[in-house]
Amino acid sequence: MKIYVINGPNINMLGIREPSIYGKEDYSALKTLIEEYCAKKGILTEVYQSNHEGDLVDKIQEAYFEKVDGIVINPGAYTHTSIALFDALKSVSIPAVEVHISKVEEREEFRQVSYIRKACVKTVTGEGLRGYLTAIDFLLEMPEK
């Protein structure tokens, strides 16, 4: 199995940006957590982050051509604004899980809107960095197409 873990804007600022919300672990710790977890389970993975919407669309499209089996995506603020990411996920038809480190449903009103949710098979919120592992496990347990 091959999974892309795609992170949007400001995820690279983990440990710096609002640690009371996002925790004190940095982006490097997140990458290590995911890579070690996937290695233990025999999953090929690539962890990617960009602050640029078009780069994220390109990465989603690349997943199609690379025959990726699943996508874990934390679109950051693009969750609430990006129809482009929604369209990209719909176009590749790869099972995707939306992940948020914080409990977005308990935060500001504008965070209640997720444009990409309808393109995803599951959403994981409020589990901190471990939410990525929950998403990976969900993709592993999905029946094959």
MDAnalysis code that builds the backbone (N, CA, C; Angstrom):
import MDAnalysis as mda
import numpy as np

u = mda.Universe.empty(435, n_residues=145, atom_resindex=np.repeat(np.arange(145), 3), trajectory=True)
u.add_TopologyAttr("name", ["N", "CA", "C"] * 145)
u.add_TopologyAttr("resid", np.arange(1, 146))
u.add_TopologyAttr("resname", ["MET", "LYS", "ILE", "TYR", "VAL", "ILE", "ASN", "GLY", "PRO", "ASN", "ILE", "ASN", "MET", "LEU", "GLY", "ILE", "ARG", "GLU", "PRO", "SER", "ILE", "TYR", "GLY", "LYS", "GLU", "ASP", "TYR", "SER", "ALA", "LEU", "LYS", "THR", "LEU", "ILE", "GLU", "GLU", "TYR", "CYS", "ALA", "LYS", "LYS", "GLY", "ILE", "LEU", "THR", "GLU", "VAL", "TYR", "GLN", "SER", "ASN", "HIS", "GLU", "GLY", "ASP", "LEU", "VAL", "ASP", "LYS", "ILE", "GLN", "GLU", "ALA", "TYR", "PHE", "GLU", "LYS", "VAL", "ASP", "GLY", "ILE", "VAL", "ILE", "ASN", "PRO", "GLY", "ALA", "TYR", "THR", "HIS", "THR", "SER", "ILE", "ALA", "LEU", "PHE", "ASP", "ALA", "LEU", "LYS", "SER", "VAL", "SER", "ILE", "PRO", "ALA", "VAL", "GLU", "VAL", "HIS", "ILE", "SER", "LYS", "VAL", "GLU", "GLU", "ARG", "GLU", "GLU", "PHE", "ARG", "GLN", "VAL", "SER", "TYR", "ILE", "ARG", "LYS", "ALA", "CYS", "VAL", "LYS", "THR", "VAL", "THR", "GLY", "GLU", "GLY", "LEU", "ARG", "GLY", "TYR", "LEU", "THR", "ALA", "ILE", "ASP", "PHE", "LEU", "LEU", "GLU", "MET", "PRO", "GLU", "LYS"])
u.atoms.positions = np.array([
    [0.845, -1.185, 0.000],
    [0.000, 0.000, 0.000],
    [0.884, 1.239, 0.000],
    [0.414, 2.266, -0.702],
    [1.145, 3.533, -0.780],
    [0.189, 4.665, -0.420],
    [0.621, 5.513, 0.533],
    [-0.211, 6.615, 1.019],
    [0.567, 7.925, 0.932],
    [-0.102, 8.949, 0.449],
    [0.434, 10.307, 0.533],
    [-0.196, 10.984, 1.743],
    [0.624, 11.671, 2.521],
    [0.148, 12.516, 3.604],
    [0.455, 13.947, 3.183],
    [-0.599, 14.700, 2.905],
    [-0.465, 16.043, 2.331],
    [-0.918, 17.073, 3.366],
    [-0.053, 18.033, 3.628],
    [-0.319, 19.083, 4.605],
    [-0.306, 20.450, 3.954],
    [-1.280, 21.256, 4.332],
    [-1.412, 22.589, 3.774],
    [-0.686, 23.651, 4.573],
    [-1.129, 24.903, 4.394],
    [-0.417, 26.044, 4.950],
    [-0.311, 26.020, 6.470],
    [0.854, 26.444, 6.902],
    [1.207, 26.640, 8.309],
    [1.422, 25.363, 9.100],
    [1.218, 24.199, 8.495],
    [1.495, 22.958, 9.230],
    [3.001, 22.863, 9.501],
    [3.813, 23.477, 8.651],
    [5.255, 23.523, 8.887],
    [5.617, 24.345, 10.124],
    [4.662, 25.085, 10.679],
    [4.896, 25.919, 11.857],
    [4.467, 25.237, 13.160],
    [4.205, 23.948, 13.091],
    [3.861, 23.206, 14.311],
    [4.941, 23.431, 15.371],
    [4.511, 23.539, 16.616],
    [5.429, 23.772, 17.715],
    [5.704, 25.251, 17.946],
    [5.456, 26.051, 16.928],
    [5.652, 27.501, 17.008],
    [4.299, 28.197, 17.051],
    [3.427, 27.806, 16.151],
    [2.116, 28.440, 16.013],
    [1.147, 27.922, 17.081],
    [0.662, 28.778, 17.912],
    [-0.365, 28.479, 18.899],
    [-0.217, 27.084, 19.529],
    [0.866, 26.859, 20.274],
    [1.080, 25.533, 20.871],
    [-0.051, 25.084, 21.795],
    [-0.817, 26.022, 22.331],
    [-1.941, 25.623, 23.188],
    [-3.041, 24.945, 22.382],
    [-3.067, 25.180, 21.076],
    [-4.057, 24.548, 20.191],
    [-3.449, 23.368, 19.448],
    [-2.248, 23.560, 18.900],
    [-1.655, 22.564, 18.002],
    [-0.567, 21.708, 18.648],
    [-0.216, 22.003, 19.888],
    [0.796, 21.215, 20.579],
    [2.190, 21.785, 20.408],
    [3.124, 21.189, 21.119],
    [4.504, 21.683, 21.131],
    [5.426, 20.909, 20.202],
    [4.929, 19.801, 19.664],
    [5.769, 19.019, 18.746],
    [5.846, 19.734, 17.409],
    [7.027, 19.699, 16.789],
    [7.216, 20.416, 15.531],
    [6.903, 19.537, 14.318],
    [7.018, 20.126, 13.147],
    [6.681, 19.413, 11.912],
    [7.592, 18.202, 11.701],
    [8.839, 18.336, 12.084],
    [9.772, 17.215, 11.964],
    [9.298, 16.021, 12.802],
    [8.773, 16.297, 13.986],
    [8.241, 15.226, 14.843],
    [7.031, 14.566, 14.184],
    [6.195, 15.365, 13.538],
    [5.042, 14.807, 12.823],
    [5.505, 13.885, 11.704],
    [6.460, 14.341, 10.904],
    [6.978, 13.516, 9.807],
    [7.560, 12.200, 10.329],
    [8.351, 12.293, 11.388],
    [8.968, 11.099, 11.967],
    [7.900, 10.135, 12.478],
    [6.904, 10.663, 13.188],
    [5.809, 9.836, 13.699],
    [5.146, 9.056, 12.566],
    [4.803, 9.737, 11.489],
    [4.117, 9.107, 10.362],
    [5.024, 8.112, 9.659],
    [6.242, 8.516, 9.368],
    [7.162, 7.651, 8.621],
    [7.490, 6.378, 9.392],
    [7.722, 6.491, 10.696],
    [8.024, 5.297, 11.509],
    [6.799, 4.390, 11.625],
    [5.634, 4.980, 11.788],
    [4.393, 4.205, 11.889],
    [4.141, 3.426, 10.595],
    [4.299, 4.107, 9.479],
    [4.070, 3.450, 8.183],
    [5.119, 2.384, 7.903],
    [6.362, 2.638, 8.261],
    [7.423, 1.648, 8.057],
    [7.112, 0.370, 8.832],
    [6.632, 0.530, 10.074],
    [6.270, -0.631, 10.897],
    [5.162, -1.453, 10.261],
    [4.264, -0.782, 9.559],
    [3.117, -1.456, 8.957],
    [3.361, -1.844, 7.495],
    [4.562, -1.576, 6.985],
    [4.895, -1.938, 5.611],
    [4.209, -1.062, 4.568],
    [3.903, 0.169, 4.927],
    [3.237, 1.103, 4.017],
    [4.276, 2.046, 3.430],
    [4.259, 2.184, 2.124],
    [5.067, 3.216, 1.486],
    [4.352, 4.535, 1.709],
    [5.094, 5.551, 2.110],
    [4.449, 6.834, 2.369],
    [5.336, 7.983, 1.938],
    [4.687, 9.071, 1.604],
    [5.381, 10.325, 1.369],
    [4.633, 11.395, 2.146],
    [5.369, 12.128, 2.973],
    [4.790, 13.226, 3.742],
    [5.195, 14.520, 3.054],
    [4.203, 15.330, 2.737],
    [4.420, 16.533, 1.938],
    [3.713, 17.716, 2.580],
    [4.327, 18.897, 2.480],
    [3.709, 20.119, 2.994],
    [3.989, 21.261, 2.038],
    [2.969, 22.090, 1.822],
    [3.152, 23.318, 1.056],
    [2.201, 24.382, 1.578],
    [2.646, 25.615, 1.481],
    [1.809, 26.753, 1.826],
    [1.069, 27.286, 0.603],
    [1.213, 26.611, -0.536],
    [0.676, 27.107, -1.809],
    [-0.393, 26.152, -2.355],
    [-1.555, 26.699, -2.586],
    [-2.710, 25.905, -3.024],
    [-2.421, 25.102, -4.292],
    [-1.828, 25.733, -5.279],
    [-1.542, 25.038, -6.538],
    [-0.593, 23.866, -6.359],
    [0.388, 24.011, -5.469],
    [1.308, 22.900, -5.186],
    [0.555, 21.715, -4.591],
    [-0.423, 22.002, -3.737],
    [-1.222, 20.938, -3.129],
    [-2.082, 20.240, -4.179],
    [-2.654, 21.016, -5.094],
    [-3.422, 20.429, -6.204],
    [-2.510, 19.540, -7.036],
    [-1.312, 20.020, -7.347],
    [-0.354, 19.224, -8.120],
    [-0.027, 17.910, -7.413],
    [0.141, 17.959, -6.097],
    [0.489, 16.750, -5.339],
    [-0.663, 15.746, -5.361],
    [-1.886, 16.243, -5.230],
    [-3.057, 15.358, -5.313],
    [-3.121, 14.707, -6.688],
    [-2.906, 15.479, -7.733],
    [-2.927, 14.917, -9.091],
    [-1.787, 13.932, -9.298],
    [-0.618, 14.221, -8.750],
    [0.518, 13.297, -8.834],
    [0.149, 11.946, -8.222],
    [-0.625, 11.966, -7.149],
    [-1.032, 10.726, -6.485],
    [-1.734, 9.789, -7.461],
    [-2.503, 10.340, -8.371],
    [-3.201, 9.532, -9.371],
    [-2.191, 8.820, -10.273],
    [-1.234, 9.570, -10.775],
    [-0.261, 9.002, -11.720],
    [0.750, 8.083, -11.042],
    [0.946, 8.265, -9.753],
    [1.857, 7.408, -8.985],
    [1.137, 6.183, -8.405],
    [-0.139, 6.054, -8.716],
    [-0.933, 4.901, -8.259],
    [-0.971, 4.787, -6.727],
    [-1.175, 5.922, -6.080],
    [-1.276, 5.965, -4.630],
    [-2.624, 5.371, -4.219],
    [-2.628, 4.603, -3.131],
    [-3.843, 3.926, -2.676],
    [-4.723, 4.779, -1.773],
    [-4.128, 5.762, -1.120],
    [-4.900, 6.605, -0.214],
    [-4.191, 7.913, 0.057],
    [-4.971, 8.906, 0.442],
    [-4.440, 10.226, 0.776],
    [-4.949, 10.611, 2.161],
    [-4.026, 11.062, 2.995],
    [-4.376, 11.701, 4.261],
    [-4.075, 13.173, 4.035],
    [-5.067, 14.029, 4.241],
    [-4.866, 15.444, 3.950],
    [-5.312, 16.338, 5.094],
    [-4.391, 17.188, 5.503],
    [-4.706, 18.278, 6.418],
    [-4.535, 19.549, 5.595],
    [-5.633, 20.066, 5.044],
    [-5.514, 21.211, 4.150],
    [-5.292, 22.535, 4.871],
    [-5.197, 22.506, 6.210],
    [-5.030, 23.755, 6.948],
    [-6.168, 24.712, 6.614],
    [-5.848, 25.971, 6.487],
    [-6.868, 26.993, 6.223],
    [-7.573, 26.785, 4.887],
    [-6.942, 26.072, 3.966],
    [-7.612, 25.807, 2.676],
    [-8.848, 24.923, 2.830],
    [-8.973, 24.275, 3.977],
    [-10.178, 23.507, 4.283],
    [-11.418, 24.360, 4.056],
    [-11.325, 25.601, 4.474],
    [-12.478, 26.494, 4.533],
    [-12.623, 27.391, 3.312],
    [-11.708, 27.240, 2.347],
    [-11.719, 28.167, 1.213],
    [-11.520, 27.535, -0.156],
    [-11.005, 26.317, -0.212],
    [-10.497, 25.813, -1.488],
    [-11.412, 24.818, -2.204],
    [-12.074, 25.340, -3.191],
    [-12.819, 24.468, -4.099],
    [-11.838, 23.733, -5.011],
    [-10.668, 24.335, -5.247],
    [-9.646, 23.696, -6.077],
    [-9.177, 22.373, -5.472],
    [-8.989, 22.337, -4.151],
    [-8.588, 21.077, -3.511],
    [-9.722, 20.063, -3.562],
    [-10.947, 20.521, -3.355],
    [-12.118, 19.650, -3.486],
    [-12.148, 19.024, -4.881],
    [-12.031, 19.860, -5.917],
    [-12.065, 19.365, -7.294],
    [-10.925, 18.388, -7.573],
    [-9.742, 18.680, -7.046],
    [-8.591, 17.792, -7.266],
    [-8.843, 16.427, -6.640],
    [-9.341, 16.415, -5.398],
    [-9.632, 15.137, -4.740],
    [-10.712, 14.364, -5.486],
    [-11.746, 15.051, -5.927],
    [-12.811, 14.383, -6.688],
    [-12.271, 13.821, -8.014],
    [-11.372, 14.553, -8.640],
    [-10.896, 14.141, -9.963],
    [-10.030, 12.885, -9.920],
    [-9.304, 12.667, -8.824],
    [-8.418, 11.505, -8.775],
    [-9.098, 10.251, -8.252],
    [-10.237, 10.398, -7.575],
    [-10.990, 9.248, -7.044],
    [-10.146, 8.303, -6.196],
    [-9.276, 8.874, -5.390],
    [-8.469, 8.102, -4.441],
    [-9.082, 8.326, -3.057],
    [-9.299, 7.269, -2.282],
    [-9.861, 7.477, -0.937],
    [-8.993, 8.448, -0.131],
    [-9.636, 9.472, 0.407],
    [-8.909, 10.495, 1.173],
    [-9.568, 10.677, 2.531],
    [-8.722, 10.904, 3.539],
    [-9.194, 11.190, 4.881],
    [-8.724, 12.597, 5.245],
    [-9.677, 13.438, 5.640],
    [-9.395, 14.796, 6.092],
    [-8.991, 14.736, 7.563],
    [-7.881, 15.392, 7.905],
    [-7.378, 15.387, 9.266],
    [-7.186, 16.823, 9.745],
    [-7.567, 17.051, 11.003],
    [-7.293, 18.325, 11.671],
    [-6.761, 18.020, 13.057],
    [-5.668, 18.655, 13.411],
    [-5.031, 18.430, 14.699],
    [-5.945, 18.892, 15.836],
    [-6.582, 20.039, 15.639],
    [-7.484, 20.584, 16.655],
    [-8.917, 20.134, 16.377],
    [-9.775, 20.398, 17.329],
    [-11.205, 20.113, 17.152],
    [-11.841, 21.307, 16.468],
    [-11.788, 21.328, 15.138],
    [-12.272, 22.491, 14.386],
    [-13.746, 22.766, 14.654],
    [-14.505, 21.736, 14.982],
    [-15.934, 21.914, 15.221],
    [-16.220, 22.728, 16.483],
    [-15.202, 22.921, 17.304],
    [-15.365, 23.703, 18.530],
    [-14.655, 25.055, 18.450],
    [-14.221, 25.414, 17.254],
    [-13.463, 26.658, 17.099],
    [-14.296, 27.736, 16.401],
    [-13.658, 28.699, 15.807],
    [-14.330, 29.841, 15.190],
    [-15.368, 29.400, 14.162],
    [-16.356, 30.257, 13.985],
    [-17.461, 29.948, 13.074],
    [-16.976, 29.650, 11.655],
    [-16.005, 30.416, 11.161],
    [-15.541, 30.191, 9.786],
    [-14.889, 28.824, 9.611],
    [-14.424, 28.215, 10.686],
    [-13.807, 26.888, 10.589],
    [-14.844, 25.763, 10.508],
    [-16.110, 26.103, 10.589],
    [-17.164, 25.091, 10.523],
    [-17.429, 24.625, 9.094],
    [-16.914, 25.360, 8.129],
    [-17.103, 25.015, 6.721],
    [-15.885, 24.247, 6.234],
    [-16.123, 23.078, 5.634],
    [-15.055, 22.317, 4.999],
    [-15.472, 22.023, 3.564],
    [-14.778, 22.647, 2.639],
    [-15.084, 22.393, 1.239],
    [-14.652, 20.997, 0.799],
    [-13.621, 20.463, 1.417],
    [-13.126, 19.170, 0.928],
    [-13.797, 17.962, 1.576],
    [-14.514, 18.166, 2.636],
    [-15.097, 17.039, 3.387],
    [-15.915, 16.098, 2.491],
    [-16.671, 16.661, 1.566],
    [-17.514, 15.816, 0.711],
    [-16.699, 15.014, -0.305],
    [-15.416, 15.334, -0.430],
    [-14.541, 14.563, -1.310],
    [-13.757, 13.514, -0.522],
    [-14.003, 13.423, 0.777],
    [-13.259, 12.512, 1.650],
    [-14.168, 11.405, 2.183],
    [-13.557, 10.275, 2.514],
    [-14.315, 9.142, 3.043],
    [-14.463, 9.207, 4.562],
    [-13.659, 10.070, 5.197],
    [-13.707, 10.197, 6.656],
    [-13.026, 11.504, 7.052],
    [-13.410, 12.007, 8.227],
    [-12.759, 13.168, 8.812],
    [-12.340, 12.818, 10.231],
    [-11.110, 13.196, 10.593],
    [-10.576, 12.978, 11.936],
    [-10.196, 14.345, 12.490],
    [-10.773, 14.708, 13.649],
    [-10.438, 15.994, 14.269],
    [-10.122, 15.814, 15.743],
    [-9.290, 16.710, 16.236],
    [-9.071, 16.812, 17.675],
    [-8.233, 15.728, 18.318],
    [-7.522, 14.939, 17.548],
    [-6.681, 13.880, 18.119],
    [-5.205, 14.266, 18.148],
    [-4.910, 15.525, 17.872],
    [-3.512, 15.931, 17.816],
    [-2.808, 15.239, 16.662],
    [-1.503, 15.065, 16.786],
    [-0.732, 14.427, 15.711],
    [-1.154, 12.977, 15.495],
    [-1.652, 12.331, 16.536],
    [-2.065, 10.925, 16.422],
    [-3.253, 10.761, 15.470],
    [-3.962, 11.838, 15.198],
    [-5.064, 11.777, 14.244],
    [-4.614, 11.306, 12.869],
    [-3.381, 11.607, 12.520],
    [-2.843, 11.138, 11.240],
    [-2.769, 9.609, 11.231],
    [-2.409, 9.034, 12.360],
    [-2.309, 7.574, 12.458],
    [-3.692, 6.939, 12.402],
    [-4.664, 7.581, 13.018],
    [-6.056, 7.113, 12.920],
    [-6.497, 7.099, 11.460],
    [-6.144, 8.145, 10.733],
    [-6.508, 8.234, 9.314],
    [-5.820, 7.146, 8.494],
    [-4.557, 6.909, 8.774],
    [-3.813, 5.859, 8.060],
    [-4.440, 4.499, 8.338],
    [-4.753, 4.221, 9.596],
    [-5.388, 2.950, 9.949],
    [-6.733, 2.794, 9.237],
    [-7.495, 3.867, 9.158],
    [-8.783, 3.805, 8.459],
    [-8.572, 3.407, 7.000],
    [-7.606, 4.014, 6.337],
    [-7.332, 3.667, 4.942],
    [-6.888, 2.221, 4.812],
    [-6.092, 1.735, 5.759],
    [-5.630, 0.341, 5.747],
    [-6.783, -0.643, 5.878],
    [-7.775, -0.271, 6.667],
    [-8.897, -1.171, 6.938],
    [-9.999, -1.106, 5.890],
    [-9.914, -0.128, 4.986],
    [-10.939, -0.020, 3.941],
    [-10.863, -1.222, 3.005],
    [-12.019, -1.712, 2.580],
    [-11.978, -2.792, 1.598],
    [-11.428, -2.273, 0.277],
    [-10.737, -3.153, -0.436],
    [-10.165, -2.760, -1.737],
    [-11.277, -2.467, -2.721],
    [-10.951, -1.557, -3.650],
    [-11.934, -1.188, -4.685],
    [-12.160, -2.323, -5.649],
])
